[in-house]
């Protein structure tokens, strides 16, 4: 908890000094806490992250939360009716395939139907019955249509309840949705958002795109401008490892995943097939997240031996990646944490676990944090710089959202090109890496079309 009373008890001891009114007590307690926590930050070596990133970001987030983003509720109203029909159709198909009536939303009933009544393979028992989570059903969907239908049903019902029906109820009197950005929730340093959570709207699905189309400019004649980092975590990996092959792949201007495919499969770049590129892309992102051969095998639907061979070929192509990851894990075991390029530490208690799976999770976390955490730090610095430039420019535009690697702005159409250039310059120039930071910009009449 970040309540003043709780912080005071944890870091100073006892209750804050009595003062009337309460606001005076909180202010006095905060003054004491500032000294105590400041000393702890200094001792931890984390002062720079607080001073240079988190503190300057506070007023930026305040302005974004106050501005909010407008919502076209009619778009979601129409989508709600359409989605309800889709859910009803899926429900009928699922019950037809099952050959009996049951409650699809009940994991217990669903498990009994799938694995007892229909006899589907690969079932996993839990304390409460059959597991019907996404990983189990995902393995079955290609062979058994009912598994795919259930996954589609779950996606529709979740998006309908979480966004399509919920968002219009969160529109304020000014016609805008005002999310809350959280700086201290994600251990990686990434921002999260709540009330509503706008981080988890699917990016690639058609339904996710249509939900995003409901986010619009508030004023007639304005547009939504999107600025999105391209492969930022992989570019951070190239910088941190200083691997010559990775750096060359990013600086020569070629398709990075195709370049990796060329190296991993030992073919000329022009001979890389779409399937080779798909596999190379999975390896590229899997390495960033510390994925094992087993995990890659599940992703690509190949054998463990083939997946291990692909990872070995990747490390042979980019040898400094392996040495960097090994050194990072060893250092995390020694210190108990992993650290970003900017000094953001992530404590990893799982490294001390006697449980092999927990310890392996801790090692994957140690591998990933320098990339994901550094990317988060860069994004926060980019937000600070973009906000500074916007206020100095005198533009009517405002920054309204930050989602993963993307910044979203609302601007008069007459300013769109200039705001896009401003965002690209702020985001690409905020960090001095061994490879370029590439930013894709676009604008349109709504968030979905600004891609």
C-alpha positions in Angstrom: 0.0 0.0 0.0 1.1 3.5 -0.7 -1.1 5.2 1.9 0.9 7.7 4.0 0.0 6.0 7.3 1.2 2.6 6.0 4.4 4.0 4.5 5.2 5.9 7.7 4.7 2.7 9.8 6.9 0.7 7.4 9.8 3.1 7.0 9.7 5.4 10.0 7.8 3.4 12.6 4.6 4.1 14.6 1.9 6.6 13.6 2.5 10.0 11.9 2.5 12.9 14.3 -0.9 14.1 15.2 -2.0 17.3 13.5 -5.3 18.9 12.8 -6.6 18.8 10.1 -5.6 15.4 8.6 -4.1 17.1 5.5 -1.5 18.8 7.8 -0.7 15.4 9.3 -0.2 13.9 5.9 2.0 16.7 4.7 4.2 16.4 7.8 4.4 12.7 7.5 5.3 13.0 3.8 8.1 15.4 4.6 9.6 12.9 7.1 9.1 10.0 4.6 10.9 12.0 1.9 14.1 12.0 3.9 13.9 8.4 5.0 12.9 7.0 1.6 15.4 9.3 -0.2 18.2 7.8 1.9 17.0 4.3 1.1 17.0 5.1 -2.6 20.5 6.5 -2.4 21.7 3.4 -0.5 20.1 1.2 -3.1 21.6 3.1 -6.0 18.1 3.9 -7.4 18.1 7.7 -7.0 18.7 8.3 -10.7 15.7 6.3 -11.8 13.5 8.2 -9.4 15.0 11.7 -10.1 15.4 11.4 -13.9 12.5 9.2 -14.9 9.7 8.6 -12.4 9.5 12.1 -10.8 9.5 14.1 -14.1 6.9 11.7 -15.4 4.3 12.5 -12.7 3.1 15.8 -14.2 3.1 14.3 -17.7 0.7 11.5 -16.5 -1.4 14.1 -14.7 -1.9 16.0 -17.9 -2.8 12.9 -19.8 -5.2 11.7 -17.1 -6.9 15.0 -17.0 -7.2 15.3 -20.8 -8.5 11.7 -21.3 -9.6 10.4 -24.7 -13.0 10.7 -26.3 -15.2 7.7 -26.9 -17.8 7.1 -29.6 -20.3 5.1 -27.6 -22.5 4.5 -30.7 -19.7 2.4 -32.2 -19.6 0.3 -29.1 -23.4 0.1 -28.9 -23.6 -1.3 -32.4 -20.7 -3.7 -31.7 -22.4 -4.9 -28.5 -25.5 -6.0 -30.4 -23.3 -7.7 -33.1 -21.1 -9.4 -30.5 -24.2 -10.7 -28.5 -25.4 -12.3 -31.7 -22.0 -13.9 -32.3 -21.9 -15.2 -28.7 -25.4 -16.7 -29.1 -24.3 -18.4 -32.4 -21.1 -19.8 -30.8 -23.1 -21.1 -27.8 -25.5 -22.9 -30.1 -22.6 -24.4 -32.1 -20.8 -25.6 -28.9 -23.9 -27.2 -27.4 -24.5 -28.9 -30.8 -21.0 -30.3 -30.9 -21.3 -31.4 -27.2 -24.7 -33.1 -27.8 -26.0 -31.9 -24.5 -27.0 -28.8 -22.5 -24.4 -27.3 -20.1 -23.1 -24.0 -18.8 -20.1 -23.1 -21.0 -18.9 -20.5 -18.5 -18.5 -23.2 -15.8 -15.0 -24.7 -16.1 -16.2 -27.8 -14.1 -19.1 -28.5 -16.5 -17.0 -27.7 -19.5 -14.2 -30.1 -18.4 -16.7 -32.9 -17.8 -18.2 -32.5 -21.2 -14.9 -32.3 -23.1 -12.9 -35.0 -21.3 -15.5 -37.3 -19.8 -18.4 -37.2 -22.2 -16.5 -36.5 -25.5 -13.3 -38.2 -24.5 -10.9 -35.5 -25.8 -7.2 -36.3 -25.2 -4.5 -34.4 -23.4 -6.7 -33.5 -20.4 -5.1 -32.3 -17.2 -6.5 -32.9 -13.8 -6.6 -30.2 -11.1 -7.9 -30.3 -7.5 -11.3 -29.1 -8.7 -11.6 -31.1 -11.9 -10.4 -31.0 -15.5 -8.3 -28.0 -16.6 -9.8 -26.0 -19.4 -7.4 -23.1 -19.6 -6.3 -21.6 -22.8 -3.1 -23.7 -23.1 -5.0 -26.9 -22.8 -7.7 -25.9 -25.3 -5.1 -24.3 -27.6 -3.5 -27.7 -28.1 -6.8 -29.2 -29.1 -8.3 -26.5 -31.3 -6.9 -27.7 -34.6 -8.1 -31.3 -34.2 -11.3 -30.7 -32.2 -13.5 -27.8 -33.4 -15.3 -27.6 -30.1 -12.1 -26.5 -28.4 -11.6 -23.6 -30.9 -15.2 -22.6 -30.5 -14.9 -22.4 -26.7 -11.8 -20.2 -27.1 -13.6 -17.9 -29.5 -16.6 -17.8 -27.2 -14.4 -16.8 -24.2 -12.7 -14.1 -26.2 -16.0 -12.6 -27.3 -17.6 -12.7 -23.9 -14.5 -11.2 -22.2 -14.1 -8.3 -24.7 -17.9 -7.7 -24.6 -18.0 -7.4 -20.8 -14.6 -5.8 -20.2 -14.6 -3.2 -23.0 -17.6 -3.1 -25.3 -20.2 -2.8 -22.6 -18.1 -1.4 -19.8 -16.4 1.6 -21.6 -19.5 3.6 -22.3 -20.3 3.6 -18.6 -16.9 5.1 -17.8 -17.4 8.2 -20.1 -17.2 11.4 -18.0 -19.4 14.5 -18.5 -16.8 15.8 -20.9 -17.4 12.8 -23.2 -14.0 11.4 -22.5 -12.6 8.3 -20.7 -10.0 9.2 -18.1 -7.9 6.2 -17.3 -5.4 6.1 -14.4 -1.8 5.4 -15.2 0.1 3.4 -12.6 3.9 3.9 -12.2 4.4 1.4 -9.3 2.5 -1.7 -10.3 4.5 -3.5 -13.0 7.9 -4.9 -11.7 9.4 -4.3 -15.1 8.9 -0.5 -14.8 6.3 -0.5 -17.5 3.2 1.7 -17.0 -0.1 0.0 -16.4 -3.6 1.6 -16.6 -6.8 1.0 -14.7 -10.4 2.2 -14.6 -10.4 1.3 -17.4 -7.4 -0.9 -18.3 -6.6 0.2 -21.8 -3.4 -1.9 -22.1 -5.1 -5.2 -22.9 -7.3 -4.4 -25.9 -6.1 -7.0 -28.5 -3.9 -5.3 -31.2 -4.1 -7.9 -33.9 -7.6 -9.3 -33.8 -10.4 -7.8 -35.9 -12.6 -7.3 -32.8 -9.8 -5.5 -31.0 -9.3 -3.2 -34.0 -13.1 -2.4 -34.0 -13.0 -1.6 -30.2 -10.1 0.8 -30.9 -12.1 2.5 -33.6 -14.4 3.8 -30.9 -11.6 6.0 -29.5 -11.8 9.2 -31.4 -10.9 12.9 -31.3 -13.2 15.0 -29.2 -13.3 17.9 -31.6 -14.5 17.9 -35.2 -11.6 18.3 -37.6 -9.1 16.6 -35.2 -7.3 13.3 -35.7 -5.6 10.6 -33.6 -1.9 10.4 -34.1 0.0 7.1 -33.2 3.7 6.8 -32.7 5.0 3.2 -32.2 8.5 1.9 -31.4 9.5 -0.8 -33.9 11.1 -3.9 -32.2 12.4 -1.8 -29.3 13.3 -4.7 -27.0 15.3 -6.5 -29.7 17.1 -3.2 -30.5 17.9 -2.9 -26.8 19.2 -6.4 -26.8 21.5 -5.5 -29.7 22.8 -2.5 -27.7 23.3 -4.3 -24.4 25.0 -7.4 -26.0 27.0 -5.3 -28.5 26.8 -8.4 -30.8 28.2 -7.5 -34.2 25.7 -9.6 -36.1 22.7 -8.2 -34.3 24.0 -4.6 -34.8 24.6 -5.2 -38.5 21.1 -6.7 -38.9 19.5 -3.6 -37.5 21.7 -1.0 -39.1 21.7 -2.4 -42.7 18.0 -1.5 -43.1 17.0 -5.1 -44.0 14.1 -7.1 -42.6 15.5 -8.1 -39.2 13.5 -11.4 -38.9 14.5 -12.4 -42.4 18.2 -11.5 -41.6 17.9 -13.8 -38.5 16.3 -16.5 -40.7 19.2 -16.2 -43.1 21.8 -16.7 -40.3 19.9 -19.5 -38.5 19.0 -21.5 -41.6 22.2 -20.9 -43.5 20.6 -19.5 -46.6 21.0 -16.3 -48.6 18.6 -13.5 -47.4 16.7 -13.6 -50.7 16.1 -17.4 -50.1 14.5 -17.0 -46.7 10.9 -18.4 -47.0 7.9 -17.1 -45.1 8.0 -20.2 -42.9 11.7 -19.6 -42.1 11.0 -16.0 -41.3 8.1 -17.0 -39.0 10.3 -19.4 -37.1 13.1 -16.8 -36.9 10.7 -14.3 -35.5 9.6 -16.7 -32.8 13.2 -17.3 -31.9 14.0 -13.6 -31.8 11.2 -12.8 -29.4 11.6 -16.1 -27.5 15.2 -15.2 -26.7 14.2 -11.9 -25.2 11.8 -13.6 -22.8 14.2 -16.4 -21.9 12.1 -19.1 -23.7 13.3 -22.7 -23.4 13.5 -25.2 -26.2 10.3 -26.8 -24.9 8.6 -23.4 -25.0 9.7 -22.7 -28.5 8.6 -26.2 -29.6 5.1 -25.5 -28.3 5.0 -22.1 -30.0 6.1 -23.5 -33.4 4.4 -26.9 -33.0 7.7 -28.7 -33.6 9.8 -31.2 -31.7 12.0 -30.3 -28.7 15.1 -31.5 -30.5 14.4 -29.3 -33.5 13.6 -26.3 -31.3 16.9 -26.8 -29.4 18.8 -27.0 -32.6 17.2 -23.7 -33.8 18.2 -21.9 -30.5 21.7 -23.3 -30.8 22.0 -22.0 -34.3 20.7 -18.6 -33.1 23.4 -18.4 -30.4 26.0 -19.5 -33.0 24.9 -16.6 -35.2 24.8 -14.1 -32.3 27.3 -15.5 -29.8 27.5 -12.4 -27.6 23.8 -12.8 -26.9 24.4 -16.1 -25.1 27.3 -14.7 -23.1 25.3 -11.7 -22.1 22.4 -13.8 -20.9 24.6 -16.2 -19.0 26.4 -13.3 -17.3 23.1 -11.6 -16.5 21.7 -14.7 -14.8 25.0 -15.3 -12.9 25.0 -11.7 -11.7 21.3 -11.9 -10.6 22.1 -15.1 -8.6 25.0 -13.1 -6.9 23.0 -9.9 -6.2 19.4 -11.1 -6.1 18.3 -8.7 -8.8 18.5 -7.8 -12.5 19.1 -4.2 -13.6 18.3 -2.1 -16.7 20.6 0.2 -18.6 19.3 3.1 -16.5 19.7 1.4 -13.2 16.2 0.1 -12.5 16.5 -3.0 -10.3 14.1 -5.9 -10.2 14.4 -8.1 -7.2 14.0 -11.8 -8.1 13.4 -13.9 -4.9 12.5 -16.9 -7.1 16.3 -17.3 -7.8 16.6 -18.6 -4.2 13.8 -21.1 -4.5 14.4 -24.8 -3.9 11.7 -25.5 -6.5 13.2 -26.0 -9.9 10.3 -24.5 -11.9 10.3 -21.3 -9.7 14.1 -21.0 -10.0 13.9 -21.4 -13.8 11.2 -18.7 -13.8 13.5 -16.4 -11.9 16.3 -17.0 -14.4 14.0 -16.2 -17.3 13.0 -13.0 -15.5 16.6 -12.1 -15.0 17.3 -12.6 -18.7 14.3 -10.5 -19.7 14.4 -7.6 -17.3 17.4 -5.7 -18.9 15.5 -5.6 -22.2 11.9 -5.1 -21.2 12.8 -2.8 -18.3 15.2 -0.7 -20.4 12.5 -0.4 -23.1 10.1 0.7 -20.4 12.6 3.3 -19.2 13.1 4.6 -22.7 9.4 4.9 -23.2 9.0 6.9 -20.0 11.9 9.2 -21.0 10.2 9.6 -24.5 7.0 10.6 -22.8 8.7 13.3 -20.8 10.5 14.6 -23.9 7.4 14.5 -26.1 5.4 16.3 -23.5 8.1 19.0 -23.1 8.2 19.5 -26.9 4.4 19.7 -27.1 4.2 22.4 -24.5 7.1 24.4 -26.0 5.5 24.2 -29.5 2.3 25.9 -28.6 0.4 23.2 -30.5 -3.2 22.5 -29.5 -2.4 18.8 -29.6 -2.2 16.7 -26.5 -0.8 13.2 -25.5 -3.7 11.0 -24.5 -2.5 7.4 -24.2 0.5 5.2 -23.7 0.0 1.6 -24.5 3.0 -0.8 -24.5 5.4 0.7 -27.1 2.9 3.2 -28.5 2.2 6.9 -27.7 -1.2 8.3 -28.8 -2.0 11.9 -29.4 -5.1 14.0 -30.3 -4.4 16.9 -32.7 -6.0 19.2 -35.1 -5.6 17.8 -38.6 -3.6 20.8 -39.5 -1.0 19.9 -36.9 -1.0 16.1 -37.6 2.1 16.0 -39.7 4.1 18.3 -37.3 2.9 16.3 -34.3 3.9 13.0 -35.9 7.4 14.4 -36.7 7.6 15.8 -33.1 6.8 12.4 -31.7 9.2 10.5 -33.9 12.0 12.9 -33.1 11.3 12.8 -29.3 11.1 9.0 -29.3 13.9 8.1 -31.6 16.4 10.6 -30.1 15.8 10.0 -26.4 18.3 7.2 -26.0 21.8 6.8 -27.6 21.9 3.1 -28.7 24.3 1.2 -30.9 21.3 0.7 -33.3 18.7 3.2 -34.5 15.4 3.5 -32.5 12.8 3.3 -35.3 9.4 4.9 -34.7 6.4 4.2 -37.0 3.9 7.1 -37.1 0.5 7.5 -38.6 -2.8 9.4 -38.1 -6.5 8.9 -38.8 -10.0 9.6 -37.7 -9.8 7.1 -34.8 -7.3 5.0 -33.0 -7.7 2.0 -35.2 -7.1 3.9 -38.4 -4.0 5.6 -37.0 -2.0 2.6 -38.0 
